Amino acid sequence: MSVSYHRPVALLLAAASPLVLAADPADGKPDAQDVVTVKAERQHYRSLSATGATKTDALLMDLPQSVRVLTGDLLRDAGVTTLAGALDLASGIAKQSPLGGLWDSYAMRGFTGDPNFGSDYMVNGFSSSRGYNGMRDSGNTQIVEVLKGPASALYGRGEPGGTVNITTKKPKFAPAYSADFSLGSFQARRAAVELTGPVSGTVAYRLNAAHEEGHSFRDALKVERSLFSPSFLWLPGEHTSVSYEIEAVQQRAPFDRGVVAVNGQLGPCPCRASWANRATVP
């Protein structure tokens, strides 16, 4: 009788003991019902100053790298209208031959890149310097970021000296309008307009347009450049945004490689004497 009586009781206690342990949160033992959830997120583009050379959220001050951020306020205060003018504000960068105004060319820390193409730079994280694309206008530029050193290899096509990333101006849901007009030496004139605002509760627009023209300190040399850049921003959800940007630039300029020397002599071509005295024949 004793055997048949205690055996069911022992089985009942053994079966009930895991439930008692699971229901007691004070004993510190893991619960058999715990669920582990693993989440992942695709890394989208963020600016160089936000991700650093390692493409992480580490602060720039914690990483051994050199990043120079040229803000829109700085570019506006300095009167910068081209990428070449913006890079003059960063150290370690030297201008190179623009091939008669066909492209932007510069050397970073002594590295000039391929002389048959313009220097490498990115626009919103994408490689943009391809072929004969002319001198880049800064009318649609919000920030210019300069990452110096071989850490730029993580961003794709680039030189060991570093890379340049240009962040364009984005549409805003707060209406804003501005217009600029400037005059300079040698009949230089520039006009620019900027419009942004909402189209609806989830759609915003932005329009940047500029036109610049002027002569040079050499005769018979005139340059014209026009920029037209509309963009749209759509917010279909709380964590989703869709943007569409267009940037059209038209540049008219003679293929200027310097003063032509006829029979090895400078002077037959119409040019200013001050330039002719300093010109060198390639």
C-alpha positions in Angstrom: 0.0 0.0 0.0 2.8 2.4 0.9 4.5 1.9 -2.5 1.3 2.4 -4.5 0.4 5.6 -2.5 3.8 7.5 -2.6 4.6 6.8 -6.2 1.8 9.0 -7.8 2.6 11.8 -5.3 6.3 11.8 -6.4 5.4 11.9 -10.1 3.0 14.7 -9.4 5.6 16.8 -7.6 8.2 16.2 -10.4 5.7 17.3 -13.0 4.7 20.4 -11.1 8.2 21.6 -10.2 9.1 23.2 -13.6 5.9 25.2 -13.5 6.7 26.5 -10.0 10.2 27.5 -11.1 9.0 29.3 -14.2 6.3 31.2 -12.3 8.8 32.5 -9.7 10.7 35.5 -11.0 12.6 36.0 -7.8 14.9 33.0 -8.1 16.9 34.5 -11.0 16.8 31.4 -13.1 16.0 31.7 -16.9 12.4 31.1 -18.0 11.8 28.3 -20.4 9.3 30.6 -22.2 11.8 33.4 -23.0 11.8 34.4 -26.6 15.0 35.9 -28.3 14.3 38.2 -31.2 17.1 39.2 -33.6 16.6 42.4 -35.7 18.7 43.7 -38.5 18.6 47.0 -40.5 20.1 47.7 -43.9 22.6 50.5 -43.8 21.4 53.4 -45.9 23.5 56.3 -47.0 24.6 58.8 -44.4 27.0 61.6 -44.8 30.7 61.2 -44.1 30.5 63.4 -41.0 27.8 61.2 -39.6 29.4 57.8 -40.4 33.1 58.6 -40.3 35.6 56.5 -42.2 34.3 53.3 -40.6 30.7 53.8 -41.7 29.6 53.5 -38.1 28.0 55.8 -35.6 31.3 56.4 -33.8 32.0 60.1 -33.2 34.6 61.8 -35.3 36.6 62.8 -32.2 37.0 59.1 -31.4 38.5 58.1 -34.7 42.0 58.8 -36.1 40.9 60.5 -39.3 40.7 64.0 -40.8 37.2 65.2 -41.9 36.6 68.8 -42.9 32.9 69.8 -43.1 32.1 73.0 -45.1 28.6 74.0 -44.2 26.2 76.0 -46.3 26.5 79.0 -44.1 30.3 79.0 -44.6 30.0 78.7 -48.4 27.5 81.5 -48.5 29.5 83.8 -46.3 32.6 83.2 -48.5 30.7 83.8 -51.7 31.5 80.4 -53.1 29.8 79.5 -56.4 31.8 76.5 -57.6 33.2 73.3 -56.1 36.7 74.6 -56.8 36.0 77.6 -54.7 34.7 75.5 -51.9 37.8 73.3 -51.8 39.9 76.4 -51.4 38.6 76.5 -47.9 40.0 73.1 -47.0 43.6 72.4 -46.3 45.7 69.8 -48.1 44.0 70.4 -51.5 45.8 71.9 -54.5 44.2 72.9 -57.8 45.2 71.1 -60.9 44.5 71.8 -64.6 40.7 71.9 -65.3 41.4 71.1 -69.0 40.0 74.3 -70.3 37.0 74.3 -67.9 35.8 70.8 -68.7 36.0 69.4 -65.2 37.1 70.0 -61.6 40.6 68.8 -61.0 42.5 68.9 -57.7 45.1 67.0 -55.7 44.6 65.8 -52.2 47.7 65.2 -50.1 49.7 65.1 -53.3 47.6 62.5 -55.1 46.3 63.8 -58.4 44.5 60.7 -59.8 44.0 60.0 -63.5 45.0 63.0 -65.6 42.6 61.9 -68.3 39.5 62.4 -66.1 38.4 64.9 -63.6 39.0 64.3 -59.9 36.7 62.0 -58.0 33.9 63.2 -55.9 30.5 62.0 -54.7 27.0 63.5 -54.6 24.8 62.2 -51.8 27.1 59.2 -51.5 27.1 58.3 -55.2 30.0 58.6 -57.6 29.3 61.7 -59.8 32.5 62.7 -61.4 32.3 60.9 -64.7 33.6 62.2 -68.1 33.5 65.8 -69.3 30.9 67.1 -66.9 32.0 70.7 -66.6 32.8 72.8 -63.6 30.3 72.0 -60.8 28.1 74.9 -59.6 27.4 75.2 -55.9 23.8 76.6 -56.3 22.4 73.3 -55.1 25.0 72.4 -52.5 24.2 72.2 -48.8 27.4 70.7 -47.4 30.8 69.8 -48.8 32.6 67.1 -46.8 36.3 66.3 -47.3 37.6 63.0 -45.9 41.4 62.9 -46.1 43.6 59.9 -46.2 43.3 56.2 -47.3 40.1 55.8 -45.2 38.2 57.0 -48.2 38.8 53.6 -49.8 35.7 52.4 -48.0 33.5 54.7 -50.1 34.3 53.1 -53.5 36.0 54.9 -56.4 38.5 57.4 -55.0 42.2 58.2 -54.6 44.5 57.4 -51.6 44.6 61.1 -50.8 40.9 61.2 -49.8 37.5 61.8 -51.2 34.9 64.6 -51.4 31.2 64.2 -50.8 28.6 66.9 -51.7 25.2 66.9 -50.0 22.5 68.6 -52.0 19.7 70.8 -50.6 16.5 69.0 -49.7 12.9 70.0 -49.9 11.3 71.4 -46.8 7.7 71.5 -45.6 8.3 75.0 -44.2 7.9 77.6 -47.1 11.1 79.5 -47.9 12.1 81.8 -50.8 15.3 83.6 -51.6 17.1 85.4 -54.5 20.7 86.5 -54.9 22.3 88.8 -57.4 26.0 89.6 -57.6 28.4 91.6 -59.8 32.1 91.1 -60.1 35.2 92.1 -62.1 35.4 91.6 -65.9 31.6 92.0 -66.3 30.9 89.0 -64.1 27.2 88.6 -63.3 25.3 85.9 -61.3 21.7 85.5 -60.4 20.2 82.6 -58.3 16.8 81.8 -56.9 15.7 79.2 -54.4 12.2 78.1 -53.7 10.9 75.4 -51.3 7.7 74.5 -49.6 4.9 71.9 -49.3 2.7 70.6 -52.1 0.5 68.6 -49.7 0.7 67.1 -46.3 3.2 64.5 -47.5 4.8 66.0 -50.5 7.3 68.9 -50.6 9.3 70.5 -53.5 12.4 72.5 -54.0 13.7 74.5 -57.0 17.3 75.9 -57.3 18.2 77.8 -60.4 21.2 80.0 -61.2 22.8 81.7 -64.2 26.3 83.1 -64.3 28.3 84.7 -67.1 31.5 86.8 -67.3 34.6 87.6 -69.2 38.2 87.0 -68.2 41.4 89.1 -67.8 42.3 87.8 -71.3 40.5 89.1 -74.3 37.9 87.0 -76.3 37.2 84.7 -73.5 33.6 84.5 -72.1 32.1 81.8 -69.9 28.4 81.1 -69.3 26.9 78.5 -66.9 23.2 77.8 -66.1 21.9 75.5 -63.3 18.4 74.1 -63.0 17.7 71.7 -60.2 14.2 70.7 -59.1 13.6 68.1 -56.4 10.6 66.4 -54.6 10.2 64.6 -51.3 7.4 62.2 -50.5 6.6 60.8 -47.1 4.4 57.7 -47.7 4.8 56.4 -44.1 6.2 57.3 -40.7 9.6 55.7 -41.4 9.7 55.9 -45.2 10.7 58.8 -47.5 11.1 58.9 -51.3 13.1 61.7 -52.9 13.6 62.5 -56.6 16.2 65.0 -57.7 17.2 66.4 -61.1 20.3 68.5 -61.8 20.8 70.0 -65.2 23.8 72.2 -66.0 24.7 73.9 -69.3 28.1 75.5 -69.7 29.4 77.5 -72.6 33.1 78.2 -72.6 35.9 78.1 -75.2 38.4 75.3 -74.9 40.9 77.5 -73.2 44.3 75.9 -72.7 46.3 79.1 -72.5 47.7 81.6 -75.0 48.6 80.2 -78.4 52.2 80.9 -79.5 52.6 81.4 -83.3 56.0 80.2 -84.5 57.1 80.0 -80.9 56.3 83.7 -80.3 53.6 85.1 -77.9 51.7 88.2 -79.0 50.0 87.6 -82.4 46.8 86.4 -80.6 44.7 89.2 -78.9 45.5 88.9 -75.2 46.6 91.2 -72.4 50.3 91.9 -72.2 50.5 91.0 -68.5 49.4 87.5 -69.3 51.5 87.1 -72.4 54.6 88.0 -70.5 54.0 85.2 -68.0 52.5 82.6 -70.3 54.5 79.4 -71.0 54.2 77.2 -74.1 53.4 73.6 -73.3 
